[in-house]
Amino acid sequence: MTQQDHERSADDLDAVELRLLIQRVARRIRAKRGDAALSDAQLSVLFHLEMHGDSSLGRLAEHDRVTPPSMTRTVASLKESGYLETEPGKDDARRVIARITPKGLAMVQETRRLRTAWFAAQLGDLSPAERSALQEVMPILRRIAES
């Protein structure tokens, strides 16, 4: 069976549709943010710092799978906006450590609140049977997300 045959099979068409639907929902959630001017990359850095604490730029770049120069630009723009601050590493002054500021923390919390409120409103519009169906799918989605 060729790749094209695989793509045309009913199972793969269902996989494509489900993938596209999940992407659309994720895009709608990501659109809710405390500062509309921030990019997904900038938000990722702030969420990481909020969850894991101070981090080197190298570690942030690894986490987001971007180049160190790209992370340097992202961190510089966040620093300029007052969402994070940086300082030299204690053991190596060439190493830069990023720390979220109270302003950055407030923006992350507002973004989380907006996203949760939007999603809760969508769930509130569902019937009890639809909410139950989603509850049953959660372990499967969790397994896929953690793979």
N, C-alpha and C positions, 0 to 999 in steps of 0.2 A: 504494500500500500504506500503510495507517495505522500509527501507532506501535504500536497493539495487535497488528496483524498481524506487525510486526517482532518484537515480544516473544514471539510464539508460534512463530516459525520455529525449526527444529531448530538452526540455527547460533546463534541468540541464546540458546536454552535451554542449549546447551553453554557459551556464554560466561558465562551467569549461574551455572551450576554451578561452572565453573572459578574464577570470581571468588569465589564463596562458599567454595570449598575453600581457596583461597589466603588469604583473610581468616581462616579458622579456624586454619590453620597459623600465620599471623602472630600471631594472638591467643594461641595456645598458647606461642609463643616469648616474646612480650612478658610473659606471666604469670610467667616466671622472672626474678627480680630479687634483687639482693643485699639490698635493704631493701624488704620488702613494703608498707611505708607510703608509699613514693614513687609519685607518679602518673606516667603516661606523659609528661606535659608536663615534669615535673621531671627525669625521666630523659633526655629529649631535650636539655634544657639541659646536663646534665652530660656526656652523650656528645659534644655539640658542643664544649664547652670542652676536653674531653680530646683531641679530634681536632684542633681548630683553634687552641687556645690562648686567651688572654684575649680578651674581647669586650665591646663596649658593650652595654647593655641594649637599645638601639635595634636594633642588628644582630641580637641574639638574637631580638627580637620579629619582625623581618623574616624571619629564617630559619624560625621556627616558625609564621609567619603568624598572629600574635596581636597584640592591641593592646598598646601600651606599658604601660598600667596593669596589664594581665593579667600581662605579663612581670615587672613590678615586684613583684607579689605572689608569683609563682613564685620569683623570685630571693630575696626576703625570707625565704620559708620554707626554702629551701635554705641560706641563710646562718645562720638560726636553728638548723638541724640540724648545722651545721658542715661541710657538703659544699662550700661555696664561700665566698669572701670578696669584698668589694667595696672599691673605692677611687675617689676622684674622678679624673677624667681629667687628664692632665698639662697640656693646653692650655686646658681648660674645666672648672672645678670643678663645673658643673652636670651634666656628663656622668659617668655611673657605669660603671666597668669591673669586670666579674666575672672571677674567677679560681678555678679548681678547687683545692681543698685536698688534702693527702695522704689525708685520710679520704674525700673525694669520689672521688678516683682509685681508691682501694682498693675502694670500692663499685661503681664502673663496671667494674673488672676482675673482680670477683666476679659481677656480673650477666652479663658477657660469658661467663665460664666456665660458669655455670649454663645459659645459653641454648645454648652450644655442646655441652655434655654432654648436654642433653635431646635436641637435634637429632641428634647422633651416635648416641645410643641408638636413635632411631627409624630412622635409616638402617641401623644394624646389624641390625635385625629384618627388613630387606628381603632378598629373594633376589638373587643376582648379576644376574639378568635385569632385575629391577626397578631396581637401582642403575644398571645400564647405561642403561636407558630414561631415568632422571632425568638422567644425564650428557649424554645427547643433547638433552634439553630445555633445559639450562642456557643455551646461547647465545640461545635464543628468549626465555626469561624475562629474561635480561640486557638484551636489546634493548627489551623492553617496559618494564622497570624504569627504563631510561635515557631513555625517550622523553619 
